[in-house]
Amino acid sequence: MDEQEYKNLYNHVNQLPCVYEKSMCSLHARCAQGQMFRLADRQGYACHNERAQGQCSQLLNHLRQQTRFVFKLNEIDGPLPHNKEIRVQNGGLIGLRKLLGDTLVDGEIEDVNQLISQVLARYGSIDRLPFDVLMQSVTGFKARPKRRKE
């Protein structure tokens, strides 16, 4: 199966993709609204709740826009390159946890949807989140080191 065939089949199978799929696949997060599936030799995550997916998408897009300066980008029109997207997703989730007073920076996020809902209940809206705290977590997030070929 070539890459284009895979993408077409992926889009057909996964009608409501999890926007935090990279966090899920990198084992940094889980979500009660998501479900893992396997396609060819890869895995993906689907969301089962359109409202939750919309809330996650809105937050992630806002986080991406906030990182423009950090990543020295003029414009962001969707997902970032892989490593930057991993930093935004995982670092952003760690930052959200910090906003709730959790000092644990390592460890899996138990439920992305619940975390986002709790943060929004506390702050009222995405626009009122302290993005300086979130950006510290995004810039401080270190992806796992690349494996050396032996």
C-alpha positions in Angstrom: 0.0 0.0 0.0 1.5 3.3 -1.0 1.3 6.4 1.2 -1.6 8.0 -0.7 -3.7 4.8 -0.5 -3.0 4.7 3.2 -4.1 8.3 3.7 -7.3 7.7 1.7 -8.1 4.6 3.7 -7.2 6.3 7.0 -9.6 9.2 6.3 -12.3 6.7 5.3 -11.9 4.6 8.4 -11.3 7.5 10.8 -14.2 9.9 10.3 -13.5 11.8 13.5 -9.8 11.7 14.2 -8.3 12.5 17.7 -6.4 15.8 17.4 -4.1 14.6 20.1 -3.3 11.5 18.2 0.5 12.1 18.4 0.3 12.3 22.2 -1.7 9.1 22.3 0.7 7.2 19.9 3.7 8.4 21.8 2.2 7.0 25.0 2.0 10.4 26.8 -1.7 10.5 27.0 -5.0 8.6 27.0 -8.6 9.8 26.6 -11.9 8.3 27.6 -13.3 9.7 24.3 -10.7 8.0 22.1 -10.2 4.6 20.7 -7.1 3.2 19.1 -7.3 1.3 15.8 -4.7 -0.4 13.6 -4.4 0.2 9.9 -1.7 -1.6 7.9 1.3 -1.6 10.2 0.4 1.7 12.0 -2.0 2.8 14.7 -4.3 5.8 14.9 -6.9 7.2 17.3 -10.5 8.1 16.7 -12.7 10.3 18.8 -16.2 9.2 19.8 -17.5 12.6 20.9 -17.8 15.4 18.3 -18.2 18.1 21.0 -15.0 16.9 22.8 -13.1 16.7 19.5 -14.2 20.3 18.7 -13.0 21.5 22.1 -9.7 19.7 21.8 -9.2 21.0 18.2 -10.0 24.6 19.3 -7.4 24.4 22.1 -4.7 22.8 20.0 -5.1 25.3 17.2 -4.8 28.1 19.7 -1.7 26.5 21.2 -0.2 26.2 17.7 -0.8 29.9 17.0 0.8 30.8 20.3 3.9 28.9 19.4 4.5 30.9 16.2 7.1 33.1 17.9 8.7 30.2 19.8 9.2 28.2 16.6 10.0 31.3 14.5 7.1 30.7 12.0 5.2 33.4 10.2 2.0 31.5 9.7 0.5 28.2 10.9 -2.2 26.6 8.8 -2.6 23.3 10.4 -0.5 20.6 12.0 3.2 21.5 12.5 6.1 19.3 11.4 6.2 16.1 13.5 8.7 17.1 16.2 7.2 20.5 16.7 3.7 19.0 16.8 4.8 16.5 19.5 6.2 19.4 21.6 3.0 21.4 21.2 0.7 18.5 22.0 2.7 16.9 24.9 4.1 20.1 26.3 0.7 21.8 26.1 -0.9 18.9 28.0 1.8 19.1 30.7 1.2 22.9 30.9 -2.6 22.3 31.3 -1.8 19.9 34.2 0.3 22.6 35.8 -2.5 25.1 35.6 -4.5 22.7 37.8 -1.7 22.7 40.3 -0.2 19.3 39.3 3.6 19.4 39.7 4.1 16.0 38.1 5.6 16.7 34.6 6.4 13.1 33.7 3.8 10.4 33.5 0.9 9.8 31.2 -2.1 12.1 31.0 -5.0 9.9 32.1 -7.8 11.6 30.2 -7.2 14.5 27.8 -10.8 15.4 27.5 -11.3 15.5 31.2 -8.1 17.6 31.7 -9.2 20.2 29.1 -12.7 20.3 30.6 -11.3 20.9 34.1 -9.0 23.7 32.8 -11.8 25.4 30.9 -14.1 25.2 33.9 -11.5 26.9 36.0 -10.5 29.7 33.4 -13.8 30.1 31.6 -12.5 30.1 28.0 -9.4 29.3 26.0 -8.7 33.0 25.5 -8.3 33.4 29.3 -5.7 30.7 29.7 -2.2 31.9 30.9 -0.3 31.0 27.7 3.0 32.1 29.3 2.8 29.0 31.5 1.7 26.8 28.7 4.6 28.0 26.4 7.1 27.2 29.1 5.9 23.6 29.1 5.9 23.5 25.3 9.5 24.8 25.0 10.7 22.7 27.9 9.2 19.4 26.5 12.0 17.1 25.4 11.0 14.3 23.0 12.6 11.0 23.5 16.1 10.8 22.0 16.6 9.3 18.6 17.8 5.8 18.6 21.2 5.1 17.2 21.4 2.5 14.5 23.8 -0.2 15.4 
